[in-house]
Amino acid sequence: MMTRIVKLMTRASLMGLAAALFVPTVNAAPLPEKADLLATNTVVAVYRGKVKPPCRFLTSECPDRCGHSREQAVFTVKASEAYSHPGKYGDDRLTPGAQWMVGTKDDIPGQDPAVLTQLAGLQPGDTVRMTISHYYVTVNNASYPVRPVTSLTVLPEKEQVEPLKPQCPDDRAAMPVPAAL
């Protein structure tokens, strides 16, 4: 009887492991207990496309082979609808023409996983209304800012936008070779 239970538990855990390996899931972390809201911006913005900015770390494989760089969705602000700045610190109001970048695969504390799903379905030129919150969180004596997109709504308007140019080539052969000194 005991071996049958162990076999069932082993089979169930292996099935769970296989599901975890082959089914992509996004589990956004909730905001930590100590999270101070510094500012909130609600804007109407136009989605421009995705870019992969170059890595700014200083390892021997940076900027193109290290894997530090993350894909970002780029938005250009058309209008600022609401702004809240309850404390002394925090982001300024986003003005028309400003650009905002959102990580497309990041697990940002306080960001709803549905936002990442919506980002994946956007086409360049789509107009969205989004709310961006700026928190200052403290976890295990480490304090840092997080800026989750707390809501994202696609609006019916569409604009013509020129395509974004890649900032970091994926292929090392595409990198320019420096001139000999």
N, C-alpha and C positions, 0 to 999 in steps of 0.2 A: 504494500500500500504506500509506504513512504517513498519507494523508488518511483512509483507512478506519479506522485505529487511533484517530486523533484524534476521528472521528465517534463511534466506539464508546465512547471514554472520556467524551466530552461527554454522550452519551445516558445512560450509567451514572451520571455525576455528577448530571445533572438528575433522574433517577429517584430517586437517593438523597436529593436536596434535597426533592423532592416527598414522599417518604416521611417525611422529618423534619418537614415542615410539617403533614402531615395525620394522622400517627399519633402520639398522645400517648405520650411515654415519660417515665419517671422514672429518672434516673440519680443515685442517691445517691453523694455523694463519700465515698471512704474517709477514715478519720481521718488527719490529718496525721502525719508522722513523730514530731513532738514533741507528744504528747498525754498528759497526766497524769490518771489516773483518781482523782477526788476522792471520789466516793460512788456507791453503787448501791442503789436501792430496788426491791423487788419487792412489788407491792401487788395486792389484789383491789379493783376499782373498778367503779362503775356509769356507763355512758355516758349523759350527759344530753342531748346534741344538739350542734349547731354554732352558734357565734356569730361575729360579725365585730366585734371591739371597735373603738372609735373610734381613729383615728390620733392619735399624740401628738407628731408633728413640728410644726414651726411655719412651714410654707409658706403662701402665700396661698390654696391650694386645700384645705388641711387643715381639718377632719378628714374630710370626706365626699367630695371629688372628686379626691383626690391619688393614690389607688391604693396607698398605703403599707400600709393595713390588710390583714391576711390572715385568712382564715377559720380558726377554731380549733375543735377538738373538745374538749368539756368533760367531764371525768370527776370523780366524787365518790368518794373513797377509802372503802371499807368496812372493810378490814383490811390491816395491814402484815405481810407474810409473812417477808421477809428484808431485812436492811439491812447494808451494808458501808461503812465509813468509814476507809479505810486511811491517810489523811493528816491533817494539821492542819486543812485547809480542806475545804469541800464542803457539799452540801445536808444539811439535817437529815432525820431519819426522817419520812416522811409518816404523819400520824396519821389515824385515822378521822374523816371529816367534811371533811378538806382537799380542795380542788379542784385539779386539774391540767389544764392546757391543752396540747394538742398541735396543731401546725400541720398542716393537711390537705393543703397543696400545697407545703410547704417542702422544700427539698433540704438536709436536716440531715446534716452529716458523721457517719458512723458508723451511720446509721439504714438498715435494710434497706428497699428499695423495696416489699417485700411488706407492710410495716406500713401504708403509705399505701393500698394496695389493701384491706386489712382495714378500715381506718378508713372507707373509702367505703361498705362494706357494713353497717356497724353501724346498729342502730335504737335510738332512745331507750329506756332500760330494760335494754339488754343488759349482762350482767356479764362483765368481762374480767379476766384476770390479765396484768399488764404489768410489764416490767422497764425502769426508767429509769436510765440512767447519766449521771453528771455528770463531764465532762472539761474540763480547762483546756488549750486548744490554742494553739500558737504557729505562725504562718505569716507569713513575710516580716517578722519583727520586730514583728508585731502579735499580742497575746495576748488571748484572749476565751474565755468558757465556752460549751460546747455541751451539750445535754441530749437525746441521741437515745433514742428508745424502741427498745430492742434486741430485745425480744420482746413479742408481743401474742397472747394466746390467748383466744378467746371461750368462756365457760363456759355450761353449760346453763341456769343460773338466769336469771330475768327479773324485773325490778321495775317497778312503776308509778312514773313520774316525771312531775312537772308540766313542761309545755313551757317552754323558755327564751324570754325576751323578747329581741328584737333590740336590740343596744346602739348600732348606728350605722345610721341609715336610709340606704338606697341612693338615695333620691329626695330631691333638694334641696327640693322642695315640701313634704316631710314635716317638714323642720327647723322648729323654732319660731322665730318672728320676734321679735327682742328689742324691748322697749318703747322708745319714743323717750325720750331724756333731756331 
